[in-house]
């Protein structure tokens, strides 16, 4: 029987608010068994970039990463945000270790091919080095991954944190029974964007297709949900979406996705 592994992705306003982040990390530290945390940091990278005179460039809500903005991403994701999270987890008796995809050759990627848009130094995940990550986990470390990957030839890439979380869950599923958690400021997938309490508690593939067809799932939720079902179709046991309270055992008001 496989051991359980929980993979939690955090981003958006959760990272920006110190109190919310501290509350979430405290809950994460109490998750029983093995765990991995994945974080973004795009808002902070934009803020620091602006301070340095390096303006963020976006197309259709997606970040263009030139050489200068890649340097900012490396500083902010792997440095500022990652180390603050690691330090807080240590304060909660969680033996965290900061990681990028280059550390331990953990996540190999290639530069996104140029089609209509050249995204620059943005990486698409090729493979997860699950054995090296597993060795860390079995040594009682909790890996904390930032949104950076590498190509094996010295080049780092900015990579979507939702995608990294899904690919980690898939890659580790050969050895562990993996559950993937996407944590953000909403309570879950909402039936109505105007009603914060209209959480859809269970979504399977058939319901997902219906929600896509009627436009309930749209905009920023589209890539997140794509990652969710991509993970479920590749041996991930369960995916959950909600705010930090979904990590409380007594709470059931979040979205659970299954096939």
C-alpha positions as CSV (number, residue, x, y, z in Angstrom):
1,X,0.0,0.0,0.0
2,X,1.4,3.4,-1.0
3,X,2.1,6.1,1.5
4,X,0.0,9.3,1.2
5,X,1.5,12.6,-0.2
6,X,-0.2,15.9,0.0
7,X,0.8,18.6,-2.5
8,X,-0.4,22.1,-1.8
9,X,-0.1,25.0,-4.2
10,X,-0.5,28.5,-2.9
11,X,-0.6,31.8,-4.8
12,X,-2.4,35.1,-5.5
13,X,-3.5,37.2,-2.5
14,X,-2.6,34.4,0.0
15,X,1.1,35.1,-0.5
16,X,0.7,38.9,-0.4
17,X,-1.1,39.0,3.0
18,X,1.3,38.1,5.8
19,X,-1.5,37.1,8.2
20,X,-3.2,34.9,5.7
21,X,0.1,33.3,4.7
22,X,1.0,32.6,8.3
23,X,-2.4,31.0,9.0
24,X,-2.1,28.8,5.9
25,X,1.4,27.7,6.7
26,X,0.4,26.8,10.2
27,X,-2.4,24.6,8.8
28,X,-0.1,23.1,6.2
29,X,2.5,22.2,8.9
30,X,-0.2,20.2,10.6
31,X,-1.0,18.0,7.6
32,X,-0.3,14.4,8.6
33,X,2.2,12.4,6.6
34,X,4.4,13.5,3.7
35,X,3.8,16.9,2.0
36,X,5.1,19.3,-0.6
37,X,4.3,23.0,-1.0
38,X,4.4,24.9,-4.3
39,X,4.2,28.7,-4.5
40,X,4.0,31.4,-7.1
41,X,4.9,35.0,-6.5
42,X,4.0,36.9,-9.6
43,X,2.5,39.9,-7.9
44,X,5.6,40.4,-5.7
45,X,7.8,40.0,-8.8
46,X,5.8,42.7,-10.6
47,X,6.2,45.0,-7.5
48,X,10.0,44.4,-7.2
49,X,10.4,44.7,-11.0
50,X,8.6,48.1,-11.0
51,X,10.9,49.3,-8.2
52,X,13.9,48.3,-10.3
53,X,12.4,49.9,-13.5
54,X,11.7,46.6,-15.1
55,X,8.1,46.6,-16.2
56,X,6.0,43.4,-16.3
57,X,4.8,42.6,-19.8
58,X,1.5,40.5,-20.1
59,X,-0.4,39.2,-23.1
60,X,-3.9,37.7,-22.4
61,X,-3.1,37.5,-18.7
62,X,0.1,35.6,-19.2
63,X,3.5,36.9,-18.3
64,X,6.2,37.5,-21.0
65,X,9.6,36.7,-19.5
66,X,12.6,38.4,-21.0
67,X,16.1,38.2,-19.6
68,X,15.7,41.1,-17.2
69,X,12.3,39.9,-15.8
70,X,13.7,36.3,-15.5
71,X,16.4,37.7,-13.2
72,X,13.6,39.4,-11.1
73,X,11.7,36.1,-11.0
74,X,14.7,34.2,-9.8
75,X,15.4,36.8,-7.1
76,X,11.8,37.0,-5.9
77,X,10.6,33.4,-6.3
78,X,13.6,31.4,-5.3
79,X,14.9,34.1,-2.9
80,X,12.5,36.5,-1.2
81,X,9.3,34.5,-1.3
82,X,10.7,31.0,-0.9
83,X,13.0,31.7,2.0
84,X,10.3,33.6,3.9
85,X,8.0,30.6,3.5
86,X,10.7,28.1,4.5
87,X,11.6,30.2,7.6
88,X,8.0,30.4,8.7
89,X,7.5,26.6,8.3
90,X,10.6,26.0,10.4
91,X,8.9,28.1,13.1
92,X,6.0,25.7,12.9
93,X,8.2,22.7,13.4
94,X,8.0,21.7,9.7
95,X,11.4,20.8,8.4
96,X,11.1,22.7,5.1
97,X,13.7,22.9,2.4
98,X,13.6,25.5,-0.4
99,X,13.6,24.1,-4.0
100,X,13.6,25.2,-7.6
101,X,13.3,22.8,-10.5
102,X,17.1,23.0,-10.8
103,X,17.8,21.9,-7.3
104,X,18.4,18.1,-7.3
105,X,17.5,18.2,-11.0
106,X,14.0,18.0,-9.7
107,X,12.0,19.5,-12.6
108,X,13.3,19.4,-16.2
109,X,11.6,21.7,-18.8
110,X,12.0,23.1,-22.3
111,X,11.5,26.7,-23.6
112,X,7.9,27.2,-24.7
113,X,7.9,27.1,-28.5
114,X,7.1,30.3,-30.3
115,X,3.7,30.3,-31.9
116,X,1.5,33.4,-32.1
117,X,3.4,34.8,-29.0
118,X,7.0,34.5,-27.9
119,X,6.7,34.1,-24.1
120,X,10.5,34.3,-23.7
121,X,12.1,32.4,-20.9
122,X,9.0,30.5,-20.0
123,X,9.3,26.7,-19.5
124,X,7.0,23.8,-20.2
125,X,7.6,20.8,-17.9
126,X,9.1,17.7,-19.5
127,X,9.8,15.5,-16.5
128,X,9.9,15.2,-12.7
129,X,12.9,13.5,-11.1
130,X,10.7,11.7,-8.6
131,X,13.5,9.6,-7.1
132,X,15.5,12.6,-5.9
133,X,12.4,14.3,-4.5
134,X,11.3,11.1,-2.8
135,X,14.7,10.8,-1.1
136,X,14.2,14.2,0.4
137,X,10.7,13.3,1.6
138,X,11.9,10.0,3.1
139,X,14.6,11.9,4.9
140,X,11.8,13.9,6.6
141,X,12.3,17.1,4.6
142,X,9.3,19.0,3.3
143,X,10.2,20.4,-0.2
144,X,9.0,24.0,-0.9
145,X,9.0,24.6,-4.7
146,X,9.1,28.0,-6.3
147,X,7.9,28.5,-9.9
148,X,11.2,28.0,-11.6
149,X,12.4,25.0,-13.7
150,X,15.5,24.3,-15.8
151,X,16.6,22.7,-19.1
152,X,19.6,20.7,-17.8
153,X,22.0,23.0,-19.7
154,X,22.2,25.8,-17.2
155,X,19.1,27.8,-18.3
156,X,16.3,28.6,-15.8
157,X,12.7,29.1,-16.8
158,X,9.7,30.9,-15.3
159,X,7.0,28.2,-15.1
160,X,3.4,28.3,-14.1
161,X,3.1,27.3,-10.4
162,X,-0.3,25.5,-11.0
163,X,1.3,23.4,-13.7
164,X,4.4,22.6,-11.5
165,X,2.0,21.4,-8.7
166,X,0.0,19.2,-11.1
167,X,3.2,17.7,-12.7
168,X,4.7,17.1,-9.3
169,X,1.5,15.3,-8.2
170,X,1.6,13.2,-11.4
171,X,5.3,12.5,-11.1
172,X,5.2,11.4,-7.5
173,X,2.0,9.2,-8.0
174,X,4.2,6.2,-9.1
175,X,5.4,6.0,-5.5
176,X,2.8,7.8,-3.4
177,X,-1.0,8.1,-3.3
178,X,-1.1,11.8,-4.1
179,X,-3.7,14.4,-3.3
180,X,-3.4,17.9,-4.9
181,X,-4.7,21.0,-3.2
182,X,-5.0,24.4,-4.9
183,X,-5.4,27.1,-2.3
184,X,-6.4,30.6,-3.2
185,X,-8.7,33.3,-1.8
186,X,-12.0,31.8,-2.9
187,X,-13.8,29.0,-1.0
188,X,-13.8,26.8,-4.1
189,X,-15.2,26.7,-7.6
190,X,-18.3,29.0,-7.5
191,X,-21.6,28.5,-9.2
192,X,-21.9,32.3,-9.3
193,X,-18.9,34.6,-9.2
194,X,-21.1,37.2,-7.3
195,X,-21.9,34.7,-4.5
196,X,-18.9,33.8,-2.4
197,X,-20.8,30.9,-0.7
198,X,-22.1,29.2,-3.9
199,X,-19.4,26.6,-3.7
200,X,-19.8,23.5,-6.0
201,X,-18.6,20.8,-3.6
202,X,-18.1,17.9,-6.1
203,X,-17.1,18.0,-9.7
204,X,-16.5,15.0,-11.9
205,X,-15.4,14.9,-15.5
206,X,-19.1,14.9,-16.8
207,X,-20.0,17.9,-14.6
208,X,-16.8,19.7,-15.5
209,X,-17.7,19.5,-19.2
210,X,-21.2,20.8,-18.5
211,X,-19.8,23.8,-16.4
212,X,-17.4,24.6,-19.3
213,X,-20.3,24.5,-21.8
214,X,-22.5,26.9,-19.8
215,X,-19.7,29.3,-19.0
216,X,-19.6,28.8,-15.2
217,X,-15.9,27.9,-15.5
218,X,-14.2,30.7,-17.4
219,X,-11.3,33.2,-17.5
220,X,-8.6,32.4,-14.8
221,X,-10.3,29.2,-13.7
222,X,-9.9,27.6,-17.1
223,X,-6.1,26.8,-16.9
224,X,-6.4,25.8,-13.2
225,X,-9.2,23.3,-14.0
226,X,-7.3,22.0,-17.0
227,X,-4.4,21.2,-14.7
228,X,-6.8,19.6,-12.2
229,X,-8.2,17.1,-14.6
230,X,-4.9,16.6,-16.4
231,X,-3.6,15.4,-12.9
232,X,-6.7,13.2,-12.2
233,X,-6.3,11.5,-15.6
234,X,-2.7,10.7,-14.8
235,X,-3.0,8.7,-11.5
236,X,-3.5,11.6,-9.0
237,X,-6.0,10.3,-6.5
238,X,-8.0,13.6,-5.7
239,X,-7.8,17.3,-6.3
240,X,-9.2,20.0,-4.0
241,X,-9.7,23.7,-4.6
242,X,-10.5,26.2,-1.9
243,X,-9.2,28.7,0.7
244,X,-6.9,27.8,3.6
245,X,-9.9,26.4,5.6
246,X,-10.1,23.4,3.4
247,X,-7.1,22.1,5.3
248,X,-9.2,22.0,8.5
249,X,-10.5,18.5,9.1
250,X,-13.9,19.7,10.2
251,X,-14.4,21.9,7.1
252,X,-16.2,20.4,4.0
253,X,-17.1,23.6,2.2
254,X,-14.6,23.4,-0.7
255,X,-14.5,21.8,-4.1
256,X,-13.3,18.2,-4.5
257,X,-12.6,17.0,-8.1
258,X,-12.6,13.3,-9.1
259,X,-13.0,11.4,-12.3
